[in-house]
């Protein structure tokens, strides 16, 4: 039986969705909390469920205050716009989600020049590159006012930027008068993997954004956290970009359940990602399972015969009911999450072995 034949035969298999941890459905407890949620008009500051979520988020991140927004992209955008003026310069990693996957919002909507520094393999930046990257006070040049970090680092493979590293980078930035924003969309994963608390990891940053709708499994929502003055400004910026929501306690309620019930289980997602990586290595893919730290597995494909192999592999995997994404045309990404068990991961690997989907497929 040819591999191609297997692919066709198996096309009705139940889907194993490894595209992202954003695909999770709300849990029964979340749906119940949403049904019961007390709500009010949050633009008037009258939604008790949102207020409770914001207080909880501030507490978890060790900041004074927090603001509920609709998405991770809006959390970053509002945070960046609230700490810059048009014409300022942002320093950010070249593989940052802010640069690669947010439609250039900080430049288009904020008029901010984003200058990239090379992301190191751990997802951090080299602190030694920061002094030279900060521009002198010169009327010809933009003002370098903000630096952004990401933890875990998505496109570096879900890597954890250590607390020491984060502190070093933030110290170098602050020494030159910059503020520091942390895109902590998956900071709860970073905390689970590092043993540090979210508050510790967010400590070096002035502003931190995190998502409820990724590993934590809520249907919608992100939080921005920082000091009172920053959050007041962010509230104004959120209004500017149309993000002021009314009876949004209905979604915030799911977020509270996420923070209460979905944090401790992140270790399972990390173990499942390791299991996938081990299986992929056994199938001949070029991946070191030890390099997988959280719930994201990025596999660099062999480009010796085909410079852009990932769309083809993605299509082959889809044929056997395994969904993945392609961060670029030579990589595939698999993400584990609350709606996938260890058995599902084993099943994905089993289907790949049976259909002979491998690095040279
Ligand atoms: N990332 C998504 C895609 O956009 C790639 C994913 O599937 O991983 N910061 C980081 C580090 C992110 O990974 C994401 C989402 C965001 C911000 C934006 O969050 P949303 O999608 O809620 O706007």
Boltz pocket constraint, residues with backbone or C-beta under 6 A from the ligand:
constraints:
  - pocket:
      binder: B
      contacts: [[A, 19], [A, 20], [A, 21], [A, 22], [A, 70], [A, 71], [A, 72], [A, 73], [A, 74], [A, 76], [A, 97], [A, 98], [A, 101], [A, 150], [A, 152], [A, 154], [A, 183], [A, 185], [A, 186], [A, 211], [A, 213]]
      max_distance: 6.0
